[in-house]
Amino acid sequence: MTDTNGARTILHPVSDLEKAKAVYTALLGAPPQHDAEYYVGYEVADQHIGLVPNGAEQGMTSPVAYWHVPDIEAKLAEVTAAGATVKDAPKDVGWGRLVATFTDPDGNVLGLIQDR
């Protein structure tokens, strides 16, 4: 069994990035550390909170929590053996970061992140 470093990244699909940014900045009490038209990210209390513009168009129907793991392939094998279904296979999103998503038996989408 592989360990996780917790669900430290949560991505939220948003339809209006500027309105969402105002709300999340007020909620988190800090400005975003990454602020671009394609993604806004906050680093607060050892968590990364991300806003994904037009996330619904990318298939995001609700926020997705991502667990940080040392071996994404091993963890995917473990959760699928337990009954999960892979939604998005691991892919490199830049800087050596791998991400994947899977669904639990009730269809909830969960994510995994591995940093190299």
C-alpha positions in Angstrom: 0.0 0.0 0.0 1.3 3.4 -0.9 0.9 6.5 1.3 -0.7 9.8 0.5 0.3 13.2 1.5 -3.4 14.2 1.9 -5.9 16.0 -0.3 -3.9 19.2 -0.6 -5.2 20.4 -4.0 -8.8 21.3 -4.7 -9.8 22.5 -8.1 -13.1 24.4 -8.6 -14.8 24.8 -12.0 -15.9 28.5 -12.4 -18.0 30.2 -15.1 -16.9 33.8 -14.3 -13.3 33.9 -13.3 -13.3 37.5 -12.1 -16.4 37.1 -9.9 -15.0 33.8 -8.5 -11.6 35.3 -7.8 -13.2 38.1 -5.7 -15.1 35.5 -3.6 -12.2 33.1 -3.1 -9.8 36.0 -2.3 -12.2 37.2 0.4 -12.8 33.7 1.7 -9.1 32.8 1.8 -7.9 36.2 3.0 -5.0 36.3 0.5 -4.5 37.2 -3.1 -3.8 34.4 -5.6 -0.2 33.3 -6.1 -0.9 32.3 -9.7 -3.3 34.6 -11.7 -3.8 34.0 -15.4 -6.9 33.9 -17.6 -6.7 30.1 -17.9 -6.1 29.4 -14.1 -6.0 31.1 -10.7 -4.3 29.4 -7.8 -4.1 30.1 -4.1 -1.6 28.6 -1.6 -3.2 28.8 1.9 -2.6 26.6 5.0 -0.6 24.0 3.1 -3.4 23.6 0.5 -3.6 24.7 -3.1 -7.0 26.0 -4.2 -7.4 26.4 -7.9 -10.1 28.1 -10.0 -10.6 26.5 -13.5 -12.4 28.8 -15.9 -15.0 27.0 -18.0 -14.3 23.8 -16.1 -17.7 22.5 -16.9 -16.7 22.5 -20.6 -13.8 20.3 -19.6 -16.1 17.8 -17.9 -15.8 19.2 -14.3 -19.2 19.1 -12.7 -18.1 19.9 -9.2 -14.9 20.6 -7.2 -12.3 17.9 -7.3 -10.0 17.0 -4.4 -6.6 15.8 -5.4 -4.5 13.5 -3.1 -0.8 13.9 -3.4 0.9 10.5 -3.8 4.5 9.3 -4.3 3.5 6.8 -7.0 0.4 7.6 -9.1 0.4 4.3 -11.0 0.5 2.2 -7.8 -2.2 4.3 -6.2 -4.5 4.0 -9.3 -3.9 0.2 -9.3 -4.8 0.1 -5.6 -8.0 2.1 -5.9 -9.2 0.3 -9.0 -8.6 -3.0 -7.4 -10.9 -1.7 -4.6 -13.7 -0.8 -7.0 -12.8 2.6 -8.5 -12.9 3.4 -12.2 -10.2 5.4 -13.9 -11.7 8.6 -15.5 -8.5 10.3 -16.8 -5.3 8.3 -17.0 -2.1 9.9 -15.6 -0.8 12.8 -17.8 2.0 15.2 -17.4 0.7 18.7 -16.9 4.1 20.4 -16.9 7.1 20.6 -14.6 7.0 16.8 -14.1 3.6 16.9 -12.4 1.4 13.9 -13.2 -2.4 14.1 -12.6 -5.1 11.5 -12.9 -8.8 11.2 -11.9 -11.0 8.3 -11.0 -14.5 7.8 -9.8 -15.7 6.0 -6.7 -18.6 3.5 -6.8 -21.0 6.4 -6.5 -19.6 8.4 -9.4 -17.7 11.0 -7.3 -14.6 12.2 -9.1 -11.4 12.1 -7.1 -7.9 13.1 -8.2 -4.3 12.1 -7.7 -1.2 14.2 -8.1 2.4 13.0 -8.3 5.3 15.5 -8.3 8.5 14.2 -9.7 
